[in-house]
Amino acid sequence: MYVQNFLNFPLMKRPCTYITTNAHHKVLYTGVTSEIEIRTLKHKEKRYKNSFTARYNCDKLVFYRHFPSMPEAIAFEKKLKAGSRAQKIKLIEEMNPEWRDLYDELGQEGL
């Protein structure tokens, strides 16, 4: 299945669990989506003004992992949400030790 992204290039829907944070890394948000590029852009634009990510400025993508199916991505999201902050930080630092915003790197991993 494909969708059109904001640049009009087709994106394949790929289930993904992700973590965003704010500029000072004080707040972590865990989510799941099949369109990580579009979902991250919505966080950055604060598309949903009353959402948790908008209120706490969680618009910096610091972790993501793709899965073969949405049920697997949802199960991993639930596992992360049930886990501790320390476990989330460990995952982030394994993938992204500098805590850089991974948004600009999306799509470069060989879709």
KOLNUPA-227344 format. One record per atom (N, C-alpha, C): residue in one letter; x, y, z. Coordinates in steps of 0.2 Angstrom, whole numbers, plus 2048, in hexadecimal, padded with zeros to 3 digits. Layout:
// KOLNUPA-227344
aXYZ...
***
This chain:
// KOLNUPA-227344
m8047FA800m800800800m804806800y80280B7FCy8068117FCy8028177FDv80581C800v802823801v8068287FEq80482E7FDq8088337FAq80A838800n811839800n81383D805n813844803f815849808f814850807f818852800l81D84E7FEl8218507F8l81E84D7F2n8188497F2n8158457EDn81983F7EAf81D83D7EFf8218367EDf81D8317F1p81C82B7EDp8198267F1p81D8237F7l8198227FCl81D81F802l819818803m81D813805m81A80D806m81880D80Ek81280B80Fk81080A816k81480581Ar81880781Fr81C802823r81B80382Ap8187FE82Ep8177FF835p81D801839c81C80583Dc822808841c82080A848t82480984Dt82480B853t829811854y828816857y82C81C858y82C81F85Ei831823860i832827866i83482E864t830833866t83283A865t83383D86Ct83684386Ct838847872t83884E871n839852876n839859875n84185B875a842862874a849864873a84D863879h84B86287Fh84F861885h84F859887h84B855883h84B84E884h84884C88Bk84385088Ek84084F894k83A84B893v83784B88Dv83084888Cv831843887l82F83D887l82F838882l828836880y82783587Ay820833877y82282D873t81E828874t81E821870t81882186Cg81981F866g81381F861g81481985Cv80F818858v80F813853v80C81684Dt80E814847t80C817841t80E81383Bs80A813835s80C81082Fs81081582Ae81081B82Ce813820828e81782582Ci81D82382Ei821826833i82382D830e82482E829e826835827e82083A828i81A838826i81483C827i81383D82Er813838832r811839839r81683E83Dt81D83D83Bt82284183Et82084883Cl81F849836l81E850834l818853837k81284F839k80D85283Ck80F854843h813850847h81685284Dh81985984Dk81D859848k82185F847k81D866846e818865842e81386A840e80E86B846k80E86784Bk809867850k80286784Dr801863849r7FB862845r7F586284Ay7F685E84Fy7F085D854y7F286185Ak7F086785Bk7F286C860k7F186A867n7EC866868n7EB86386Fn7EE85D871s7F285A86Cs7F585386Ds7FB854872f7FC84E875f80284E87Af808850877t80A84E871t81085086Dt81085886Ca80B85B86Aa80A862869a80B866870r808864875r80886787Cr80F86787Ey81386187Dy819860880y81F86187Bn81D863875n822865870n82785E86Ec82385986Ec82785386Cc827852865d82B855861d82C85585Ad832853857k83785085Ck83D84E859k83D846859l83E843853l83E83C853l845839855v84583585Av84B83385Cv84C82B85Cf84682885Af84782185Af84181E855y842819851y83D81684Dy83F80F84Cr83A80B84Br83C804849r836801844h8387FF83Eh8337FC83Ah8317F583Cf82B7F383Af8297EC83Bf8257E9835p8257E3834p8227E082Fp81A7E082Fs8177E1835s8107E2835s80E7E783Bm8087EA83Am8067EF83Fm8057EB846p8027E5846p8017E284Dp8087E2851e80E7E084De8147E0850e8167E7852a8157EC84Ea8177F3850a8137F5856i80D7F3857i8087F585Ci80B7F2863a80C7EB862a80F7E7868a8157EA86Af81A7ED866f8207F0868f81E7F686Ce81A7FA869e81880186Ce8157FF873k8117FB874k80E7F987Bk8147F787Fk8187F387Dk81E7F1881k8227F7883l8237FC87Fl827802880l823806885k81D807884k81980B889k819808890a819801890a8187FE897a81F7FE89Ag8257FF896g82B7FF899g82D80689Cs83380689Fs83580C8A2s83981189Er8398178A0r83D81C89Cr84481A89Ba8478178A0a84E81589Fa84E810899q84980B898q849807892q84980A88Ck84581088Ck844813885k84A817884i84D81A889i85481E888i859819885k859813888k85E80E885k85D80C87El85780B87Cl85580A875l857810870i855816873i85781C86Fi85F81C86Ee86281B873e86A81C873e86D81786Fe86A81186Fe86D80C86Ae86C80E863m867811861m86681385Am869819859n86881E85Dn86982585Cn86D828862p873827863p87782986Ap87783186Ae877834865e87783B865e87083F866w86B83B866w86483D866w863842861r86584185Br864846856r85D844853d85A84984Fd85384984Dd854844846l85183E846l85183A841l84D83B83By84984083Cy844842836y847843830d84C84682Fd850848829d853841826e85483C82Ae857836827e852831825l84B832826l84682E824l84682D81Dg84582781Bg845825813g84C824810q851825814q858823812q85A81C814e856818817e858812819e85680C814g85580E80Eg85380A809g84C807808l84880C808l84180A807l840806801
***
